[in-house]
Amino acid sequence: MAALDTAVVGPVLPALRAAFGIDHREASLVTIVFVLFSLASTAPLANLSDRIGRRAVYLACLTGFALGSLLIALAPGFGALLVGRAMQGLASGGIVPVASAVIGDVVPFERQGRALGLIGAVFGMAFVLGPPLAGVVMVVLDWRWIFLVNLPIAAVVIFLGARVLPGRPANATRGRVDVAGVAIVFLLLAALVLGITRVADASAGLTLWPGFLAAAALLLPALVATERAAAQPMIPLSLFANRQLAITYVLTAGAGFGMGSVVFLPSIATLAHGVSPSRAGFVLLPLVLCSMAGSVGSGRMLNPLGARTLIVSGFVLLALGYAAIAVTRFGLAAFLAASVPIGLGVGVIVGGATRSIAIDEAPARLRGSAQGLINIFSGIGTLLSAANIGAIADFRGGGAAGFGVAYLTVAALMAAMLALALALRRERGGRAAAQRPRSGAAAERVADRGR
């Protein structure tokens, strides 16, 4: 449900502009508001699930998402629609990290890879089914029904979740809510999101985005100082003291950049290969199908091969695919062939490898927070890709040549991520080696599982 509502926004925007009489800049707020509130709510909701249990937070998120969908469907004006998108964003921030933490809590170790891979496959399915589904609904009914359909879905999932999801764990953390940390995280991410999106918007000029990014830079040390002083920090800085987790979060941002870079591929198809704008979206179909296959396949291979091998393989595929995309002289067939390793690479990276490291390395009492940081860094990487690819392409004169330079830059960044991934700990005998007790967080995880 959350993935579909991300995928259907693009096809719905023309209908929203017609319904509310808004321009393109105002229409972009539909996405910006959702992303802002989703990123800002991820850490607090993930941390809250560590405190009061996964079930209560997950059901609250589903309820909030359904209420936001209802408000959008009934919105009398564009302002009410944005409030509904903010509600959806707030709620969606807890859905994926809490679901991933549940997998770590209750799914047997040998099946966690498959379960995490299915989460990635769900998003691939959403991006395949979302746009055509939105088109059919708008032709047969009205754009409001795209959001109304969330209500019966939410009702079913809430009913099932109330029956089967685990309650408060025995090792749940207690104490005061880190209100100062919540406030600073919201302000920092708001400044970062607005700064990055204004960089991508040429009409914003040079007066807005430097101030937003400067505010984010100033708020970061304030956040670190606040979390160090907090008795129960919302973002436990101890997670970054773990070398494996610190590397994983950087790699997650790189993976988000790689995933976000897919958005501009139809532009190359149009500018370099003569595909009409109305059909440009179809060139992504092989990529998305390969992404789904990569997510499911990597989930199945996570235990025998280990997370490090899969992450390295994913960045190899992304680097090769984006480098091939940048070379436009071989025609549309070569373009489509180059999209295959990109799709496989995206699928492998989002198929659960980074999340499995967070499950293995983070203490069980901080599992939700560790998964929330995966979402935050991935979202930041995706936003950075939107700002930088367009800026590089414009700087190089726009057109196919400009995007070629931009995608060579993306390929270079994926190669840098590949080099960083080699610094991850090698798991001898695959991920099953993680079952052996280790020092620190991993040892605590094994002890928790034994209890």
N, C-alpha and C positions, 0 to 999 in steps of 0.2 A: 504493500500500500504506500509506504513512504517512498520507495523507489519509483513507482509509477507516477506519483505526483511530482517528482523531479523531471521525469521524462516527458510529461505531457505539457509542460509549461510553454515550450517553444511553439508547438502547433496552436496553442490557445491564445497566444499574444495578439494576433491580428483580430480575433473576436473581442478581446478585452479592449483594444484600442477603439474598435467601433462602438462597443457598448457604453464606454465611459468617456469617450471623446478625449483620449490622452495621446500624447506624442510618444516617440520612441524612447526618449530619456525617462519619462515617467513610467513607461512600460517596463524598463529595466529594473525598476524598484521591486517588481514582483519577484525577481530572482534575488536581488541584493538583500531584501528584507528577510527572505527565507534563509539564505546562507548566513547572514549575520546572527540571527537568533538561534539558528541550529548550532553554529560553532560556539556561541556564548553559553549555551545551556548544556553542552556536552559534558564538560568537566564537573559542574555541580550535580547533574543527574547521575553520572557515573559514580561520583563520590557518595551520593545519597544512597545508591543501591548497595554500596559496601556497608552503610550504616544501618539501614532499615530492611534490607533484603531486596532481592531482584523482583519478586512478584509485585509488590506494592508500587514500585517505580515504573515497571513496565506497563502495568495496567493503567496507571495515571497518564503515562505518555500516550497510550492508545486512545484513552478518553479525550485528552487534550487535542490530539490530532483530529479526531472525529468532530469535536466541537469547532475547531478551526475550519474544517471542511464545510460544515453546515453554515458557518458565518459567511464564508466565501460564496457559497451557492445562493444565499439569501441577501447578499450585500446590496444595499440600495445605492451605494456610491463607491468610488475608487478607494476612499479612505477606509471604509469598512472592510473592503477586500484586503487591503494591506494589513489591517489588524488580524484578519483571519490567517493570512500568510505568516505573520509573526507567531501566532498561536501554533500553526503547523510546524514552524521552525523550532520553536521552543520544545515541542513534544518530540519531534524527530531526532533532536540531539541525544535523546536517551535510548532510542530504539535499538540501533545497531550495537553500541558498546555494551548495553545490558544483555542483549541476546548473546553476544560473544562471551560475556562473563558467565552466563548460564551454562554455555557449552563447557567452559572450564570447570564449572561446579559439579555438573551432574552427568555429562556424557563420558562413558568409559574412555580411558586414555587412548586406546588403540583406534577409536572411532572419531576422535576429535577432528582429525584432518578432514575427513569427509564432511562432517557437519559444518566446519568453517568454510570449506569449498562451496557448499551449497549457498551460503550467504552471498558470496561473490557471484555465483551463477544467477541468483535472483535478480541482482542488479543488471546483469547482462540481458536476461529475459525482459526486464522492464523497458530497457532501451530499444529492444526489438519490437515489443508489443505496444509500448506506450504511444508513439506517434500515430500509427495506423488506427489504434483503438480510439484515440482522441478525435481523429478525423471522422471516423464512422459515427461516433456519438454526436459530434457537432452537425453532421449532415442529417441524421435521423431525428435527433432531439434538440439539444441546446447545450452550450458550453457549461452551463451550471450543473448539468447532470454528470459531468466528469468528476466533480467533487462530491456530489450527492451519493455516488456509488460507493464512496468510502464508508458510509454509515453502516450498511449491512455487513461489510467486510470487518469493520471494527467490532461490531456486536458479536460476530462469531469468534473472533480472536480473543476478545475479552472473556467470553464464556469459557473457552478452552484454557486460556491462560490462568484464570481463577482456579481451575480444577487441577492443573498439572504443574504449574511453575513452583519452584521452591520458595518457601517463606524466608524469614530472617535467619541467616546462618548463625551457628553457635559462636563463630569467631568474628562476628560483626563488630566494627569499631563503634565506640560511643563517645559522647562529648558534645560540646557546643558546635553549631554550624559555623563555619568559617565565613562570616558575613563579609568581612573586609576583603577576603580573597575572592569571593564571588563578584563583588562590585568591581574590583580592579581587573579581573579577567574579562568581565563584560566590556569595560571601557577600553582595555587594551585591544581586544579582538574587534570591537567596533571601529576603533581608529585604524587598525590594520586592514580590515575588510574595506572600509570606505577609501582608505589611501590607495590600496591596490586597484579597486574598481575604478577610481577616478583616474589613475594612470592609464587604464585601458580605454577611458573615455576621452577622446581628443578634445571634445567640446568643453571639458572641465577647466582647460587652461592650466596655468602654472600656479594658480593662487590657492588651490584647495589641497591637492594631494601631498605636497611637502609638509604641510602642517599636520595632516593626519598621521603620516609616517613618523614625523618627529615626536608626536604625542605617544605613539606606540613605543618608540625607542625609550622615552622617558619613563613610561609606565612599567616596562619590563624589569628594571632593577627594583622598582617599588614593589612589584609582585614577589620577587625573590625574597626581599627583606620581610615582607608580610608573612609569607609562607614559612620562612625559617622561624619566625617568632610565634606562629600559631601552634597551639597544643594539638589540634587535629586539622592539619592543613588540607585544603580542598585539592591542591595539586601537590602530592607528596614529593618533595625534592629528592628523597632517597631513591626514587625510581631512576633519576638521572645519574645517580652515583653508580648504578649498575652499568658496566661498560656495554654489555649486550643490548640492554634496553636503550641506552643513549644512541648507539649506532642504529638501532632499529627505528627510532623515531626520525632520525635524519633520512634514512632510507625510505621511510613512509612518506615524508615530504617529497622526495624525489619521485616516488611512485605516483603520488598525486599529480606532480607536474607532468609525468608521462601520460597519465590518464586524461588530464585536462587538455593536452596537446591534440587529442583526437578531434576536438571541436572545429579546428581550422582546416581539416583535411578536405571537406567539401569545397572550400575556397580554392584549393589547388586543382581539384577536379574541374572546377568551372574555369579558372584562369588559364590553366596549362593544357587541359585535355578537351575543352569544348563541351563539357557536360552542361546542360541547361540548369539554371538555378532551381527550377521546380523539381528537377530530378536528382540534384546533387546529393540529397540525403541518402539516396539508395546506394551510393558507392560505399557507405559504411556497413552495409549488410554483411559482407564476408568478414569484416573485422569483428563485428558484434557476435556473430555465430562462433568465430574462433575464440573470442573472449569467454563465452559460456563454456565451450569445450575445455579451454585452458583452466577455468576455475574448478570445474568438476574433476578433471584429470589430476590437477596438482593437489587437490584435496586428498585424492586416493593415494598419491605418491608421497605425501608428506611424511608418513611414518617410515617407509623404507629408505627414502633418500635424505630426509632431513631438511629443515627450513633453509639452511645456508645454501645448499645445492640448488633449491628451487628459486631462491631470490637471485642468485648469480645467473641462473639460466634465464630468468625473466628479464633482467636488465640486458643480457646479451641479445635477446630477441628484440627488445625495444630499441637498442642502439643500432642494430643492423636494419631494422624496419624503417626507422626514421631517416637513417642515412640514405637508404634506397628511395624513400619518398622524395627526398630533396633533389634527386636527379630526375628531372622531368622530361628528358629528351627521348625516352623509350616508349612513351605513349600510355594510354589508359590501361591496357592489359598489364603492363609492368607496375603501374600504380596500384592496381587491385592486388597483384601478387605481393607487393611490398606491404600491403595492409594486413596480410595474413600473419606474419611474425609479430606485428604490433598488437593484433588482437590476442594472439597466444600469450605474448608477454604481459599484457594488461591482465589477462585471466590468471596467469600464474602468480602475479604479484598480489592481486586482490583475493586469490584463492585460499588465503588463510595462513600463509607462511609467516608474515609479520605478526599476525594476531597470535599464532601458536607460540612465538618467542615471548610475547607479553604474558601469555598464560603460564609458560614454563618458568619465567624468570621473576615475575612479580609475586610477592607474598599473597597468599589467598585472601587476606583481609583487604588488600589493595587491588584486587583483580579488576574490579569495575573501573577504578581510576586509571589503571594501566591501559585498558581498552579504550577509554575515553580519549586519552592522549593520542592513540592511533588515529582516531577520527579527526582530531584537531589538526594534527600535522598533515594528514592527507588533504584536508580541506584547504589549508594554507597553500600547499603545493599546487592544488588545482587552480586557486585564484591567481597565484603567481604566473602560471602558464598563460592564463588569459591575458594578463597585462603585458607580459614580455614578448610573446610571439607576435602579437599585433604591433607592438612598438618596434621590434626588430624589422618586421616586414615593411612597415612604413618608412623607417629610417633608410632602408636599402632601396627605396623608390617604389615600394608596393608591387603589385602584380606577381606573376609566377616567380620571377627572379628573387623578389624580396622574400617571399615565403620559402623559397629554396634555401636561402641563407638562414632564415629562422629555424628551419627544421634541421639543418646541419648543426646549429647551436644546440637544439634539443638532443640530437644524437650524441654530441660531445658530453652533455650533462648526464645522459644515461650511461655513457662509458665511465664517467667519474663515479656515479653511483655503483657501477659494477666493481670498480677498484675498492670502494669503501666496503662493499658487501663481502669482499675477500677477507676483511678483518674480523668478520663474525667467527665465533668459535666453531671449529669443525666438529661435527657430531659423528663419531666413529660408529659404524653399524647403523646409521640412520638415526631418526629421532627417538627410537627406542632407547638410545643411550641416555636420554634425559630422565629415564626412570631411575637411574642410579643416583643416590643421594649425592648432592654437592653442597658446597658451602653457601651460606647466605640465603637468599630468597628461594633458590631452587631446593635447598635442603628443607626449608620450612614448608614448601609446597608438598614435598614427598611426605613429610611428617603429618601435615594436615590430611593428606589423602589416606595415610595409614590409620589415623584416628577415625 
